[in-house]
């Protein structure tokens, strides 16, 4: 663009559109860019900053009571998801997690001593889930609302029966609160999707953003296990996008990290699907003014370079950083 139409002052957090869209501060920019109301923009800014949403109502009355009830519900739901995540971690460490542990250690190359540190888990049978969560003081209705148990009064959005035995990882926001939980298949013959997420919960945010400090060189990989494989090999600044597509939500979360640079490191794909996704992601990153780099999995095998046809996590296991 030889005649830039948008000016941004990153020091005073101001912007102005020379094409007639207006100008203002951060709030006005988020409202204009996303077509959001002021309340929606405030919630989006809270999400990007990792701050819990707080609704402020003037005066007393029903609105204040409703806000208090909603905050209490969200607190309960956050505690419920934490409890479920802890239950899955305990299951992985026990007898019921033998198959999943073998898969993680023998096939995925995770050090057995790091499984607990990486907070990996495995989903137990649903009757165990219900028994443990209700014994902890949560109602069945709360479990239905959080998507942890099938609600008989609602049409199923996906089959929870596919969850038991799957490897689980929790996606957390900047404050460490669970946003959603991913459940990955262990059996390659499983007819269901390779990765399932809790219904009605965002899966296009960045996995691992809660562990990445501000202002560092960030590595983008595909899935949660790819991120944890990086951590297991002492590469702490990796995030996962949950597939090949870099969503607007993930891009906003990435922008909040203020990275020095971004490196794409997607799985090897000789069919060209990853190449197309990488080109699209690079364009998005460039438009967002990121310094973007790509680790090309087609590079010839040399010390310190990726091996032909090998996914990034296998390369890291073999050659480290």
N, C-alpha and C positions, 0 to 999 in steps of 0.2 A: 504494500500500500504506500504509494508515493506521497499521498496526502492523508496522513492519519486522521481519523475522525473521532478518536477517543483519547482523551488525555487523562492520565492517572498520576496522582501525587502520592507515592507510597509512604511518605513521611508524615503527611497530614491526613492521610486516609480520605482524600477527596478525589472526585472524578468529574469530568465534564464531556458531554457528547456534542461535537461540533456539527452533527447532522440533525440536531434538533430534539434529541431524546431527553435533554435536561442534564442535571448534574446533582451533586450532593455528596453525602457520606456513605459509609459502608451499608447502612440500613437501606437507603434509597437505591443503591446499586443492586443489592440482592433482590429487592422488590421488583425493580425494572427488568433485571436479567431473567428472573424466573416467573414473572407475571404473578407475584405473590402479594397477598395482603400484608399489612404491617405485622400482624400477629404471626402469620406463616413465616415471614422473613425472620422474625425474632426467634422462632423455634429452630429455623435452619441455622442461624448463627450460633445458637446454643449447642446444636449437634456438632457443628464444625469445631467449636471450641472445647467440646467434651464437657459441657456444663449442663446439669440437670435443668429441664424446663421449669420455670417458676412463673405462674400466671398471677399477676397482681391486679386486684379489683379494688376500685374505690369504694370506701365505706364498708358497712357491715351488711349482712343479709344472706339470702340463699346462695348468691354467687360465691361468696367466701366459703360457705359450708361445702358447696360443690367442689370448689378448688381443693379444699382440704381433703375431701373424700377421694378425689382423683389422685392427689399426691400419695395418700395412704395406699391406694390400689397399686400404683406404680412401684412403691417401696416393697409391697408384698410380692408383686410379680418378679421384681429383681431378686429378692431373697429366694423365691421359688426356683428360678432359673439357676441361681448359684447352687442351690441344694441338688438339683438334678445333675448339674455338671460334676459336683463332688461325688454323687452316687455313681456316675459313669466312670470316674477315675478310680473309685474303690473297686468297681467291678472288674476293670482291666487288671488290677493288681491281684485279684483273686482267681479261683479255679475257673470261673466262667469266662475269664479273659484270656485263657491259654491260647486259643486259635488266633485271636487278634494280636497278642504279644508276639507269637511266632511270626506272623505276617510282618509286623513292624520291624522286628529285629533281623529276621532272615531274608525277607524279600525287599524291605524298604531300607535296611541298613541302619536303623536307629540303634544307638547304644542302649542296652537294657537298663543301664544305670540312670539314663536320662529321661525315661518315659514319664516318671512322676513329675520331674522338674518341668517338662514341657507341657504338663497338664493334659496329656492324652487320656482318653477314656474309651469305654465300650458300652453301648446301650444294653441294659439287662432286659429280661422279659417284661412285658407291660404290666403283668399282675404284680411283679416285684416293684416296678416304678410306682404303681398306685399305692401299694402297701407302705413303702418307705416314705413317700411324700405325705400321705395322710397321717402317718405316725408322727411326722415332724410338725404337724399342726396345720397343714394346708388342706383345703377342701377339694373334693373331686371337681367341683365347678371351677375352682381356680386353675386346676390342672387342665381342664377343657379349654378355658380362656387363653391359657399360655400355649396351647397346642401340644402339650405333653401327653395327653390322653385323648382318644377319639370321643367326640361328643355324639351320643346316639340321637340327639335332637337336630343335628345339622348334617347336611350332605358332606361326605368326606372330600377334602381338597387333595388329599394324597393318602397313601396307605401307611398308617403308623405301624402296621404289622411287619413292614420291611425294616424297621429300625433296629430291633434286637439283634445283637451280634455285630453291628456296624461300629466302626471306629469313630469316636466323637471328638470334636474340638469346638470350643466356644469362641465366638467372635465378640470382642469387647471394645467398648468405646474408650476415649482417652482417659476417662475416670475409672476404667476397669469394670464397668457394668456390662453384663451380657446383652448383646444386641440380638444375636441369634445363635443357633448351634448347628453345626454341619455334621452329618453322619455319612461316612464313606464306606462303601462296600468292600468287604474283604474277599469275597468269592467272585472271581472273574466270570463265573457262569450265572451270576445274579441277573435276573431279567429286568430289574428296576434300574433307575438312574444310578450312575456311579456315586453321585453325591446328592443327598437330600438335605433340605433345610426345614426348620420349623415353619409351619404355614402362617402366612400373613406377616412375616417378619422380613426385614430387609436382608437381602443376601448380596447386594451389589455394593456394599461398603468395603472398606479395606480390612482384610484380616491381618492382624498383627500391628495395627497402628498404635495400640496402647503401649507397645514396647519400644517404639521408635522415637528417639529424641528429636527436637526441632533442629533444623539447619544442617542436616547431614546428607551424605550421598545415599539415596534410597534405591534399592533393587526391587523391581516388580517381577513377581513370578505368578503362576496361575492359582494353585490351590493352597488350602491350609497346611497340608502335609509338606508341600514344597517350602513354605515359610519355616515350618518347624525343622525341616532338614537343614536349612541354612543356619538356624540357631544351634542345632546340634553340632554343627561344624564351626561354631564361633563367628558366624556372620549374622550380626544382630539386627541389621537395618533393612530387613526384607519385609515386604508386604505382599499379600495375595489379593487378586481381583476376582477370584471365584470362577475362572474360565478364561476365555480368550478376549472378551470384550471389556474395554475400559469404559465404564459407565460414567455418566455425569456426576452421580453421587460419589463414586470412588475418586473422580477427579477433584471434586470439591474437598474431600477428606485429605487428598494428597496435597492440595494447595495449602491447607491449614498447617501442614507439617513444615512448610517453607524450606523444602530441600535444596541443597546446593546443586544437585544434579539428580537425574532419574535415569536408571538403566533398565531396559526391558530384557527379561531373560525367560522367554516362553519355551514350552516344551518343543522338542523336535517334531517336525511334521513334513515328510517329503511331498505330501499332496498339495501344499501351498496354502492351506487354510490359515496356518499360523502366520505365514508371510503377509497375507492380506490383513489379518487382524493387527499385526505389528505396524504395518504402514498406516492403518487407521489410527492406532494409538499414538504413533509418533506425530501425526498431524494434530491430534487433540492436544498433545503435550506442547508442541511448538506454538499452537494458537494460544495456549495458556502461559506462554513465555517461560517454559521450563527448558533447562539445558538437558536434552534427551540423548541417550546413547542406546545402542542395541548390541547384545551379545548374540552373534550369529551362530546357530547350531550347525551350520553347514561348513564351518571352517575346518581346514585340515587339522589332523591330530598332531599337535606339537606341545611341548611342555608349556603349561600355563594357558593353553587354549582349549576350547571345547572339542570333543571328539565327534566325528561324523556319526549322525544317527543316534546319539545318546542324549537323553533328557537332562536338563540342567542339574537336577538333584543327584543323578548318577555321577555326573562329572564332579560335583562338589564332594561326593563321598570318595571318589577316587583320587582327586587332586587337591581338594581343599580350596582355600582362597585363590 
